[in-house]
Amino acid sequence: MTVHTVGSRRVVRAACAAAQETGLHVGMALAQAQALVPNLHVVEAAPDEDEASLRELTRWAIGYSPVVAADPPDGLWIDIAGVAHLFGSEEELLADLTSRLTRQGIVARAAVADAPGAAWAVARYGAAGVVPTGRTVDAVATLSIRGLRIAADKLTALHKLGIERVGQLAAMPRAPLVRRFGRDVALRLDQALGHAFEPITPLIPKETPTASRAFAEPIGRLEDLKSVLLRLAKDLCRQLERRGEGVRRLDLLFQRVDQKSVCLRVGTAKANRDAAHLAKLFDERLQSIDPGFGIEEIVLIASKVEPLAETQTQVRDLGEEGASEADMGQLVDRLGARIGMRKVYRLAPVQSLVPERMARRIPALAPPTGSVWPENLPRPTRLLDPPEPVVATALLPDHPPRFFVWRKVRHNVAKADGPERITSEWWNGDKGLAARDYYRVETEQGGRFWIFRDAPTAEGGRWWMHGFFS
């Protein structure tokens, strides 16, 4: 537990989970804490160091969203609206975030909710995780009133009245509540229940290339947004050109007149500073923006950049290698903006004899790995992962099947080749793969399949469908 001095009092600044379980909490007087827990381990707080660490953690979290702000002394605000799909889902984003923090030795709890105040309360006093849309009130009502971020003296007063849960406070008549405890308690209650808006002011590092436009009159038409975006992209690219850098990740922030922020994020397969191309990556997603009563400011941020040397991006000969690489990069960027950059990839060979391990996903524009698939090992154009069971009949244990039933359809075998035996890769420490006998078979209907048996029939082996030949 750490303590600091507030006026003439020594007060708890931070407490570990074990201390909190005994009833200690932030803001408690040190004398009271030591009375509750004898031999309490106390360390002098270092607020300047804590603040610097939190600021660095906030900069790191920009990798998850362009709208990130510090919540001293020990929290972060991250607005993931518009970016969660880049990680698959809100649950996957949350799991990735907490696991990466854990690997860095940081104990973290995180929650996603419709309102920042609700997420704050659920992360600290609830079960964490994702609160379903529209269930904010239910998720917060049963939590301790400490989740409302109200002053310690007012918490004490509420406890004396027997009010321990948010739901109890919400059930009180509003006018007496405000008269007795002040407007700040009512505001915190509304923010936690999602009834009052709570802005998040994002951290934008000073060295980050940024272009912005503020408007005397709010705008909202799609054509206006595209026009402004193109101008911002040109301004940003001029900055990047002077710095010798190109964009790898681009964030677009819309500040509405009601102080709500809307953000979009796109990535590029390689460093790029073609303004028209970068602006076009937002085209489809701009249609999803709700301008509300109007947008008063637009900010374009190059949140991730890489060195980019001067190159000729327009050539007359379309057959030149530089032009084809540029075209491919733009294609990958457009696909990534539409379906997510993680879903745009290519397969690279892996030195393995086990079919499902012979390829791995790599970025679409990654340089050649130098590995190739063996030419003398014909493999199907499509593999099933995992292999699907089939019912087959063979005349002898080492013979191919005469017919097989797969997905409730019977296939009579006209031709077959094999077996090709594949065993575990003992040199890689692999002991869990049973030996497989693979057969290439062609059915009377012309279908060409790749099936295997993982042991002789007498030993309980089964047949499996693993792929198809073109």
N, C-alpha and C positions, 0 to 999 in steps of 0.2 A: 504494500500500500504506500502511496506517495502523499505527502502533505505539503501545504504552503501556508503562508501567512496572509490573512485577510483582516486588515485593521490591527487589532490587538489579539485576534484569535488565531489559533492553529486549526486549519480545516483540511479535511480529506479532499485531495484533488483527484485521485484515481484509486480504484480498489480492484483486486483480482477477483476471479469468479468465486474462489473459496471464501474470500472475505465477504462478498456480497451475500453468499448463502447464510452467513451468520447474522445478517441484518445490517452490516455496514454499507454505507452508500456515500456517493460524492456529495460534498457539502456538509457532512456531519462533523461536529467538533471533535478534535483529536482526543480530548479528555473523555468524551462520551464513548468513542470507539475503543479506547484502552480499557474503560470500565467494563464494556461488553466482552472484550476479548483480551484477557491477560497475555503478557509476553508477545504483543502484536509487533510484527516486523514492520518498521516504519523507515521510509527512505525520503530524503528531501527531494521535492519535485524540481525538475529543470525545465521550466516552461518554454524558454527560448529554444532549447534543443528539441522539445516535443513539437513546437510550432514549425521548426525547420523540417523535421521528419514528416510531419503531416503535409506540408507544402510539397515535398518531393513525392509523397505517395499520391497526392492529387494530380501532379503532372503525369505520373505513371498511369493513372486511371483514365487519362484522356484517350488511351488506346481502346477503351470500351465505348466512349461517347464523347461528343464535343462539348456537352453541357455537364461539367464536373466542377464542384465547388467544395472547399473544405468546410467541415462542421466541427469547429474546435469544441472540446479538446481532443476528441478521439474518433471523429466520424467523417464520412464523406457523403456528399450528395451526388448521385449520378442519374441523370435523366436519360433513360434508355428508349424513350419513345422514338420510333423511326429507325432504330439501329439494332433492335433485338433480333430481327430476322437474319442479320449477318452472322449470328452465332447459332442459328437454328431455331431457338425459341428463348423465351425469358428464363425458363428453367435451366437450359444449357448455358446461357450466359452467366447466370448466377453460380452454377457449379464450376464453371471455368474460372470465374473471378475468385471464389473462395479457395479453390484448390491451389491456385497460383500464389495466393497470399500465404496459405499454409506452408507451401514449399519454401517460402522465404522466411519462415519462422514467425509469422504474424498471425495471431489468433483473431479470427474475424467472424462476425455474424452479419448476414445480409438478408434483406427482404425487398420484395417488389410489391408495390401497391398503387392504387389510383392516385393517392395523395401523398406528398412527401412526409407529412406528419404521421400518417398511418404507417408508412414504411419504417420511419424512425422508431415508433413504438413497438411494432412487431419484431423488428430486428433485435431490440434490446430486452423486451419483456414478454415476447411471444415465442412462437415456434419457428420464427424466421421463414424463409421460403417465399413462394409466390402467393399473394392474396388474389383470389379470382376476381375478375372485374365485376363491380356491383356488390361485392361482399365486404366492403371496407368497414361498415358499421358493425357487422357481426364479428369481424376479426378483432376490432379494437375494444368493443364493449366489455369484454371479460378481463382486459388487461389492467395492471396496476395504474393508478393515477400518476405514478412517476413517469409513465410514458408520455405525459402531456407537456413535458419541458417547462414546468412552472416553478416559481421560486420556492426555496426550501421553507421559508416561513409560512407560505400559503399551503404548502403540503402538510405542514404540522397542524395548521388550523383545520384542514379538511379531515385529517386523521382523527382529531379530537371529536369531530362530528360523526365519526363512524363511516366516512366515505373512503372506501379503499379501491373501488373499481371505477373505470371510466363510465360504464353504464349507469352507475349510481349518480355520478355527477351530471350526466346527460339527462337524467330523469328529473332533475331539479327545475323548478320554474326559472325562466331566464332572467326576469327582472330582479328577484331577490339574489340570484347568483351574482349578477353584475354589481349590485349595491354592496354586497358583503365582501366579495373577493376581487372585484375590479374587472375591467374590460379585458385585461391581458389573459386572465384565466379562461374567459369565454372565447377569446380568439384562439387560444391554443386548443381548446376543445373542438371548435369548429374546424380547425386545420387538421386535427387528427381524424375527424369523422368525414373529411372531404367536403365540408360545407363552405369552406373559405379558401380562397386561392393563396398559395404561398410561392412567391417567386424564387428562382435559383439563379444567382448571378454567376455565370461560368468563369472559370479561370482561363485566361488566354495568355500564355507566356509571352514576354515582351519580344523575344527573338523569333517568334513564330510569324511567318509571312501571312499578312492579313489584308484584305480589301473590304471596305464597307461603304454603304450609302444610307444616309438618313433622308427622309422625305418630309417636306413641309406639309403635304397632304397625304394621308395614308393611301396605299395602293392595294389592289387585290386581284386584278384581272390576270389571267394566265399569260397573255401576251406581254404585259408589262413586266411580270416576274422574269420571263425568259430574256427580255431585252436588258433588264438590269443585270441579270446573271452573266450575260455575255460581256458586258462592260467590266464587271468585277473580275471575271476570268482574265480579261486582257490586262487589267491593272496588276493582278496577281502574277501573271506570267512575266510581265516586265520586271517585277521585283526579283523573281526567281532567275531571270536571265542575268541580272546584275550579280547575283550570288553564285551563278554557275550551278544551279540546282533544278530539279524537276519534281513534280508531285507524285507521291505514292498513295496518299490518302487525303481526301478533300472533304471538308465539312461545310455545310451551308446552314446558317442560322437565320430564322425569321423572328423578329421581335414585333409582336402584335400590340395594338394600342391598349389592350387590356392587360399588358405586361406578361402575357404568356409567351413562352418561347417554343418554336417548332424547329426541329433540326432534321437534316438529311445527311447521309454519309455515303460516299462512293470511294472505291479504290481503283488503282491502276496496276496492270501487270508489270510494268516497269516505269522508270522515271519519265515524266512527260510534262511538257509545258506548251502544248498546242491549245490555245484558248478556246477555239471553236469546238474541238473535240471534248475538252473537259466540261464545257458548258452543256454539251449535248448529252453527257452521261446522266444529267438530272432530268432530262425531258419527260420521261414517263412518270417519274415519281413526283414531279412538280404538280401533276394533276391531283395528287392526294392531299395537297396542302389546303387546310381550312384557314382562310385569312381572317375569319371572324369579322370584326368591324373594320378591319384594315391592318396593313403591315406598315409600320413606321420606320423600320430599319432592317437592312439585310447585310449579313456579314459572311464573307467567304474566307475560309481558313485552310491553309495548307498544313494540316496537323502532322503530316509525315512527309519528309522530303529526302531525296538522295542526290548525290552529285550527278550532274548531267553535262557532258561536254557538248560543245557546239557541233551540230551535224546538219547535213543538208536533208530536209524533210520532204522536199518536193523535187521530183526528177522527171525528166521526159520519158526515159526508157523504163517502162513498167516491168521489164524483166530483170532490172538490177536488184541485187540482194537487199540493199538498204531499203528500197521501196517496199518489197514484200515483207520485210521485218516490221516496218512501220505499220503497214496495213494489218498484219496479223496482231500486232499489239493493240490497235484500235478495236479490232474485232473482239479480242479477249476482254477489253475494258467494257465494251457495250454489253456483252453477254454477262459479265460480272455484275454490272449495274442492274441488269434485269433479273437475274436468278441468284446472285450472290457469288462473290469471287471464289468461295470455297468449293463451289460446284463446278467450276471451270478448271479442268486439269487434263493431264495426259498420263499415259501409262509408260513406265520405264522398266526394262528387263531387270530381273533379279537372278543371281546365280543360284538357282535351286532346282531340284528335280521334282519337288512336290508341286503339282499344278497350281493350287490356290496360292502358292507363295512365289510364283514366278514373275509377278508384276507388282509394282507399287505406284501409288499416285504421287505425282510431282507437279509443281506449278506449270501452267500451260506453256510459258516461255522460258522455262528453266533450260540451261545449257545441256547439251548431250552428256549422258553419263558414261558413255564408252562401252556399256554392256550391251550384248546382243543375245537373242534367243538362239539356241542350237538349231541349225538347219535340218539336222537329221532326226529331229523329234517332232513329227507333225502333231499339232495341237488344234483343238476346235476353236472356231472363231468366237464362241460364246461359252462361258462356264457358268454352271449353277452354283450359287453359294448360299447355303450349303448344298451338297449333293442330295438328290431326292431318291427315296427308296423305290425299287421296282420289284416285281415278281417275275422271275425268269426260270426257264428250264433248260438244262444242258445235258447232253448225253453222257459225258465223262467229266470228272472234276476239273481237268485243265482245258476243256473245250469251251468255245463260245456258246451262248444260248441259242436254241432253235427258235424261240419266241420269247417275248417279254410283255408284261402289262405295266403301263406307266400312265398315271392319271386316268385310270379306268378305261384305257384304250389298249387293245391287243395289237402288237406289232409282230409280224412274221419276218424272221431274218432270212434274207436272200444271200448275202455275202458277209464275211467277217474276217478280221485280221487280228492276230494277237496270240498269246497274251504278251503285254509289256509289263514287267513287274517293277513296281516302285515301292521302296522300303523307306524306313525312317532315316533321317540324316544324322547318323550317330556322331559324325564329326562336329556337329553343331550342338551336341547334347540333347538331341531330340529322341525321346524314348516313348512318346505317347502315340505315335502313328503306326497302325498295323500295316502289314504288307498288303499291297493291292495288286490285282491282276487286271489290267485294262484291255478292252477290246474295242476296235473300231468296227461297227456293224452298219450294214445297209439293209433297209427293210424292203419288202416287195412294193411298197408305195413310193420308194425312192428316198425316204428319209435316211440321213446319215447321223449316227449317234456315237457317243463315247461313254461306255458303261464299264463298271469295274465290279469285281467281287473281292471283299476284304478278307476272305479265308475260304478254304474248300468247304463244300456243302456239308461234308461229314463232320466238320469242326464247328458248324453253326454259322458259317459265313453267309453274308447277304449280298444281294446285287444292288447297285446304285447307279442312277443316271447323273453324269457329271457335266456333259456338254453336248454341243451340236456342231457339225461341220457344215460349211456353206456348200 
